[in-house]
Amino acid sequence: MYGSSHTHFESMKDTANDIETMCKNFIQLGAKKVAVTEHGVMSSYEDIKDAINHIKQDAKKNNEPVPDFEVIPGCEVYFDNAHLILIAKNYQGYLDLCKIITEANKNIQNGKPIVTSEILKQYVTKGDMICTSACIAGPFGKLMGLNEANALEKRNKAENILNKTESKQIETLLFTIEQYEQRVKEAKDKKPLKKELTTANSLAKHGDESLLIELEERQRIVDELNEWIVNNTETYNHAINYLKEKEHKKEKIQYLHALENRDKYTEELKQIRRDKNDGEIEKKCQKLLNFFIDTFGADNFYFELQGHGLDKEHTIYNNIVDFAKRNNFIHFIASNDIHLGVTKNDINYETERKRRNVAKFSRYNEYIEETPDDLEYTIKDDNELKEAIMNTLICDDKEEIIDNAISNIENALSECHVEFPKNVEYFPKFCDNENELFEQKVRAG
């Protein structure tokens, strides 16, 4: 492998890697350059550089070949709540990325630092940064299938909850309460008032009994309602008390939440499908593509292709390939969304997966059962990467597309080298005799 454009060394609540060991594992596979792309931050970059320096110093001490290996500063930013990979090509790109991340952290939404198109327009210097469409949670992935798949998944989950015996029981109890309270209100509203009866009796004495007949009919209905209420009061009280119990109160909340979600995601699904049929999603994607090309340059934007065995990936990446062809922008880069700093055949593979699950505990406050894709977020060489994406795409020319996407890892990362200037003074100059003035202030206490 030449390297990786999508790499998590120590993304919070999502990884548990030993940085130096992870770097050694890349070097062992022949990697030259790896972009570090933590979620929303660049906090691991300096630590990784230190680890690489340590590896190189050890190699020199032991008279071993010094590895030709470099880490490139990058970030998986939250672009309007979608994921987006940004990688610095040079020092200017690094400075731009620092500013973008700083501005994003002034714009926190749901605990995430959000990068907007305005932030990118303001701080990206065209030609100094590489941008890729990231994973299925990227801006194109969301529009081309993820939003629909997630809405369908959440609606079905809500329907499954509503179809459970417990939910049916809660539904019956809530209906009983609603029906009872509705009839109590109806009896109160229909009951003739004293003023109405006085007026009706007065009119009846003068031969007009229409109001009295109307009020008598209302009283008859009220009597029937009151009889029903008396007969059902015990059932009503049972329902109220049942739902007040701690266990059943929780079931009630779950039922109401599921009911709300079913309606919400049903409407969301309808809107997504309307937008798809009306061509609105296509227009949004074309607008996004034009924005990224204008901002970063056509040579610096890539559609990312991955394969972790997810059903959603089959739909999304094939849609992205079709969209790219329709827009004559065949510019792909292959990646594995690396969260485990080992290969699958590493002796520590099982241990690293467990370590990552412990890290994820802090996000979910429980241990989440592994899904098949959790097994795939490892370091993969080019052959493994090709096989994974071959299983994802279905188009006739998929092998050509994937080979090109893998070669673009080197094409993109070989252009990246961040050289930090040396002996540069960043402090502002206060005056011409600053040293003398400083000494005077110190001596004066």
C-alpha positions as a printed Julia matrix, in Angstrom:
445×3 Matrix{Float64}:
   0.0     0.0     0.0
   1.12    3.54   -0.69
  -0.92    5.02    2.15
  -4.33    5.96    3.49
  -6.46    9.07    3.0
  -8.99    8.23    5.73
  -7.36    7.29    9.04
  -8.43    7.53   12.68
  -5.57    7.17   15.15
  -7.3     8.46   18.28
 -10.75    9.79   17.41
 -12.56   10.3    20.72
 -15.06    7.59   21.72
 -14.29    5.67   18.53
 -10.72    4.34   18.68
  -8.26    2.9    21.18
  -5.04    2.63   19.2
  -1.46    2.77   20.39
  -0.12    5.4    17.98
   3.46    4.15   17.67
   2.37    0.55   17.09
  -0.15    1.71   14.48
   2.55    3.67   12.63
   4.81    0.58   12.66
   1.98   -1.49   11.19
   1.63    0.97    8.3
   5.4     0.98    7.73
   5.46   -2.82    7.7
   3.01   -2.78    4.77
   5.21   -0.32    2.89
   3.06    2.75    3.4
   4.74    6.07    2.57
   2.11    8.64    3.54
  -0.94    8.49    5.77
  -3.41   11.32    6.27
  -4.66   11.56    9.84
  -8.38   12.39    9.78
  -9.82   12.42   13.29
 -13.41   13.53   13.77
 -13.57   17.33   13.99
 -10.04   17.89   15.38
  -6.3    17.62   14.62
  -5.31   16.88   18.21
  -3.4    13.67   17.44
  -1.18   15.09   14.68
   1.73   16.21   16.89
   1.68   12.94   18.85
   1.85   10.94   15.62
   4.77   13.05   14.36
   6.58   12.42   17.65
   5.93    8.68   17.35
   7.32    8.62   13.79
  10.42   10.54   14.87
  10.92    8.03   17.68
  10.65    5.12   15.23
  13.19    6.75   12.91
  15.62    7.51   15.75
  15.43    3.89   16.92
  16.16    2.74   13.37
  19.27    4.94   13.22
  20.46    3.71   16.63
  20.08    0.1    15.55
  21.71    0.71   12.16
  18.46   -0.27   10.43
  16.95    1.36    7.3
  15.13    4.55    8.3
  11.54    4.21    7.11
  10.33    6.66    4.45
   7.05    7.37    6.19
   5.16   10.62    6.73
   1.88   11.6     8.35
  -0.18   14.34    6.65
  -2.41   16.67    8.71
  -6.07   16.29    7.85
  -9.49   16.09    9.46
 -12.87   14.43    9.0
 -14.93   17.55    9.52
 -18.67   17.84   10.04
 -19.79   19.71    6.94
 -23.39   20.79    7.62
 -23.76   17.6     9.74
 -22.32   15.38    7.0
 -18.76   14.02    7.04
 -16.08   15.47    4.75
 -12.36   14.69    4.52
  -9.91   17.61    4.3
  -6.17   17.01    3.86
  -3.45   19.67    3.77
  -1.19   19.51    0.72
   1.34   21.98    2.11
   1.98   24.41    4.95
  -0.58   26.9     3.65
  -3.15   24.11    3.53
  -2.27   23.26    7.13
  -2.83   26.89    8.19
  -6.15   26.96    6.31
  -7.21   23.73    8.01
  -6.32   25.17   11.44
  -8.57   28.17   10.76
 -11.42   25.98    9.48
 -11.34   23.8    12.6
 -11.12   26.85   14.87
 -14.17   28.45   13.22
 -16.08   25.15   13.33
 -15.53   25.01   17.1
 -17.3    28.35   17.4
 -20.28   26.72   15.69
 -21.14   23.72   17.89
 -24.39   21.9    17.06
 -25.45   18.76   18.95
 -21.95   18.56   20.39
 -20.25   18.67   16.96
 -18.11   21.46   15.49
 -19.88   22.32   12.22
 -18.04   23.51    9.11
 -20.26   25.54    6.77
 -19.81   26.34    3.09
 -19.14   29.96    4.16
 -16.23   28.82    6.37
 -14.74   26.82    3.47
 -15.18   29.74    1.06
 -13.43   32.08    3.49
 -10.46   29.92    4.5
  -9.67   27.44    1.71
  -6.84   28.55   -0.6
  -7.56   26.71   -3.85
  -4.84   24.2    -4.66
  -3.52   23.81   -1.1
  -5.91   21.18    0.18
  -7.42   17.85   -0.91
 -11.09   17.16   -0.23
 -12.89   13.81   -0.47
 -16.57   12.94   -0.09
 -15.81   10.72    2.96
 -17.89    7.69    3.96
 -21.6     6.94    3.41
 -22.3     9.69    5.96
 -20.7    12.23    3.61
 -22.77   14.94    1.87
 -23.27   12.85   -1.3
 -23.81    9.63    0.64
 -26.57   11.2     2.7
 -28.38   12.57   -0.33
 -27.88    9.44   -2.45
 -29.33    6.88   -0.11
 -28.3     7.21    3.54
 -31.05    9.66    4.55
 -33.67    7.42    2.94
 -32.2     4.21    4.41
 -31.97    5.75    7.91
 -35.53    7.12    7.77
 -36.84    3.72    6.63
 -34.84    1.97    9.36
 -36.13    4.31   12.08
 -39.72    4.1    10.88
 -39.58    0.29   10.82
 -38.01    0.27   14.28
 -40.87    2.45   15.56
 -43.46    0.15   13.93
 -41.83   -2.91   15.5
 -42.14   -1.28   18.94
 -45.78   -0.36   18.27
 -46.56   -3.94   17.23
 -45.25   -5.43   20.46
 -47.76   -6.83   23.0
 -46.68   -4.28   25.62
 -47.3    -1.4    23.2
 -50.7    -2.77   22.19
 -51.62   -2.92   25.88
 -50.45    0.67   26.43
 -52.39    1.75   23.34
 -55.59    0.17   24.73
 -55.1     1.83   28.13
 -54.42    5.23   26.61
 -57.49    4.88   24.39
 -59.58    3.97   27.46
 -58.32    7.1    29.3
 -58.85    9.32   26.27
 -62.38    7.96   25.67
 -63.33    8.36   29.35
 -62.03   11.92   29.63
 -63.64   12.85   26.31
 -67.05   11.66   27.55
 -66.62   13.48   30.87
 -65.93   16.68   28.92
 -68.84   16.0    26.58
 -71.23   15.46   29.54
 -70.05   18.73   31.08
 -70.4    20.66   27.83
 -73.87   19.28   26.98
 -75.41   19.66   30.45
 -78.16   22.35   30.27
 -77.4    25.48   32.27
 -79.82   26.96   34.82
 -80.17   30.1    32.71
 -81.05   28.0    29.65
 -83.67   26.03   31.61
 -85.22   29.2    33.04
 -85.45   30.69   29.54
 -86.86   27.43   28.1
 -89.57   27.19   30.81
 -90.49   30.82   30.31
 -90.84   30.31   26.56
 -92.88   27.11   27.11
 -95.42   29.08   29.21
 -95.94   31.27   26.16
 -96.42   28.26   23.89
 -92.85   27.87   22.49
 -91.54   24.5    23.69
 -88.75   24.11   21.08
 -85.91   25.16   23.41
 -87.29   23.03   26.25
 -87.45   19.97   23.94
 -83.86   20.64   22.83
 -82.67   20.92   26.43
 -84.54   17.76   27.46
 -82.79   15.89   24.6
 -79.45   17.24   25.77
 -80.23   16.1    29.33
 -81.1    12.63   28.04
 -77.7    12.42   26.29
 -75.96   13.67   29.47
 -77.75   11.01   31.54
 -76.56    8.32   29.13
 -73.0     9.68   29.25
 -73.06    9.8    33.06
 -74.28    6.2    33.18
 -71.43    5.16   30.87
 -68.94    7.14   32.99
 -70.13    5.46   36.21
 -69.85    2.02   34.6
 -66.29    2.73   33.35
 -64.81    4.69   36.24
 -63.15    1.62   37.71
 -61.56    0.75   34.34
 -60.37    4.34   33.97
 -58.81    4.44   37.43
 -57.11    1.09   36.77
 -55.62    2.47   33.52
 -54.39    5.64   35.25
 -52.8     3.75   38.15
 -51.27    1.12   35.84
 -49.51    3.77   33.76
 -48.25    5.55   36.89
 -46.26    2.49   37.92
 -42.55    2.93   37.26
 -42.2     0.01   34.85
 -45.32    0.81   32.83
 -44.6     4.54   32.84
 -41.38    3.71   30.97
 -43.35    1.56   28.5
 -45.79    4.44   27.96
 -42.97    6.86   27.18
 -41.43    4.33   24.77
 -44.82    3.82   23.07
 -45.48    7.56   22.66
 -41.94    8.11   21.38
 -42.37    5.29   18.83
 -45.72    6.72   17.73
 -44.14   10.13   17.18
 -41.17    8.62   15.32
 -43.36    6.51   13.04
 -45.28    9.59   11.9
 -42.15   11.73   11.68
 -40.1     9.28    9.6
 -43.05    8.31    7.43
 -43.35   11.97    6.42
 -39.58   12.25    5.99
 -39.56    9.2     3.71
 -42.39   10.64    1.6
 -40.49   13.93    1.21
 -37.21   12.21    0.28
 -38.95   10.08   -2.34
 -40.78   13.11   -3.73
 -37.45   14.96   -4.01
 -35.88   11.96   -5.7
 -38.71   11.61   -8.23
 -38.81   15.36   -8.9
 -35.05   15.52   -9.54
 -34.43   17.75   -6.5
 -31.8    15.42   -5.04
 -29.92   15.36   -8.35
 -29.93   19.18   -8.4
 -28.63   19.36   -4.82
 -25.82   16.92   -5.66
 -24.85   18.88   -8.79
 -24.8    22.09   -6.76
 -22.57   20.42   -4.14
 -20.17   19.07   -6.76
 -19.85   22.49   -8.39
 -19.18   24.05   -4.99
 -16.4    21.58   -4.13
 -14.78   21.95   -7.56
 -14.94   25.76   -7.32
 -13.57   25.75   -3.77
 -10.8    23.13   -3.97
 -10.19   22.78   -7.71
 -11.24   19.84   -9.93
  -7.93   18.03   -9.38
  -8.25   18.22   -5.6
 -11.76   16.82   -5.07
 -12.42   13.06   -5.07
 -15.47   10.85   -4.65
 -14.44    8.35   -1.99
 -15.2     4.63   -2.46
 -15.26    2.17    0.46
 -16.4    -1.37    1.21
 -17.15   -2.62    4.71
 -19.91   -5.1     3.87
 -22.79   -2.74    4.67
 -26.0    -3.07    2.64
 -26.26    0.71    2.57
 -22.86    0.94    0.87
 -24.13   -1.07   -2.12
 -26.88    1.46   -2.77
 -24.92    4.61   -1.96
 -21.6     3.98   -3.73
 -23.29    2.68   -6.87
 -25.47    5.81   -6.88
 -22.36    7.98   -6.46
 -20.59    6.2    -9.35
 -23.64    6.68  -11.59
 -23.86   10.35  -10.6
 -20.15   10.9   -11.29
 -20.55    9.37  -14.75
 -23.62   11.49  -15.54
 -21.62   14.59  -14.63
 -18.45   13.45  -16.44
 -16.42   13.69  -13.22
 -14.73   10.28  -12.96
 -12.48   11.18  -10.03
 -12.5     8.49   -7.33
 -10.23    7.62   -4.42
 -10.32    4.28   -2.58
 -10.16    4.11    1.2
 -10.88    1.98    4.19
 -12.38    3.87    7.13
  -9.53    2.85    9.45
 -10.32    2.8    13.17
  -8.31   -0.28   14.11
  -4.57    0.21   13.73
  -3.94   -3.43   12.78
  -4.49   -5.72    9.82
  -7.01   -8.55   10.02
  -4.28  -11.17   10.31
  -2.46   -9.35   13.12
  -2.17  -11.39   16.34
  -3.65   -8.4    18.22
  -6.69   -8.05   15.94
  -9.22   -9.48   18.44
  -7.73   -7.46   21.31
  -7.85   -4.2    19.32
 -11.51   -4.75   18.48
 -12.28   -5.21   22.17
 -10.3    -2.09   23.04
 -12.29   -0.09   20.51
 -15.55   -1.4    21.97
 -14.43   -0.17   25.39
 -13.73    3.27   23.87
 -17.21    3.28   22.3
 -18.73    2.55   25.74
 -18.13    6.21   26.63
 -20.32    7.23   23.69
 -23.27    4.87   24.21
 -22.92    4.19   27.96
 -23.23    0.48   27.18
 -21.33   -2.18   25.27
 -22.68   -2.37   21.73
 -22.8    -5.74   20.03
 -20.43   -5.84   17.06
 -21.94   -5.76   13.58
 -20.21   -7.33   10.52
 -18.81   -3.96    9.39
 -17.05   -3.51   12.77
 -14.71   -6.3    11.71
 -13.63   -4.36    8.6
 -12.32   -1.02    9.92
  -8.72   -2.21    9.81
  -5.57   -1.32    7.86
  -5.96   -2.94    4.42
  -3.38   -3.29    1.7
  -4.3    -2.52   -1.91
  -5.41   -6.08   -2.71
  -7.72   -6.26    0.3
  -9.04   -2.8    -0.5
  -9.76   -3.77   -4.09
 -11.57   -6.94   -3.05
 -13.71   -5.05   -0.51
 -14.83   -2.41   -3.02
 -15.31   -5.01   -5.78
 -17.94   -6.57   -3.49
 -19.65   -3.17   -3.21
 -19.9    -1.96   -6.83
 -22.03   -3.64   -9.49
 -21.24   -1.64  -12.67
 -19.6    -3.37  -15.66
 -16.44   -1.25  -15.5
 -16.02   -1.55  -11.73
 -12.53   -3.08  -11.9
 -11.24   -0.17  -13.98
 -12.87    2.34  -11.62
 -11.43    0.64   -8.52
  -7.93    0.31   -9.96
  -8.04    4.02  -10.79
  -9.37    4.85   -7.31
  -6.53    2.9    -5.67
  -3.89    4.56   -7.87
  -5.36    7.93   -6.84
  -4.3     7.26   -3.23
  -0.71    7.77   -4.38
  -1.63   10.5    -6.87
  -3.3    12.52   -4.13
  -1.01   11.87   -1.15
   2.24   12.16   -3.11
   1.37   15.84   -3.57
   1.13   16.31    0.19
   4.12   17.43    2.21
   3.82   19.88    5.08
   7.15   21.57    5.82
   7.03   23.73    8.93
   9.17   26.89    8.7
  12.09   27.0    11.15
  13.34   29.89   13.29
  10.28   32.01   12.61
   9.34   34.52   15.32
   5.6    34.74   15.72
   5.52   37.25   18.57
   4.53   40.82   17.64
   7.18   43.57   17.82
   6.17   46.04   20.51
   8.89   48.65   20.08
  12.47   49.12   18.81
  14.16   48.76   22.21
  12.01   45.88   23.49
  14.89   43.98   25.17
  16.07   47.06   27.07
  12.51   47.94   28.06
  11.85   44.38   29.22
  15.0    44.45   31.39
  13.94   47.78   32.93
  10.51   46.38   33.8
  12.03   43.26   35.38
  14.52   45.3    37.46
  11.72   47.62   38.54
   9.78   44.6    39.75
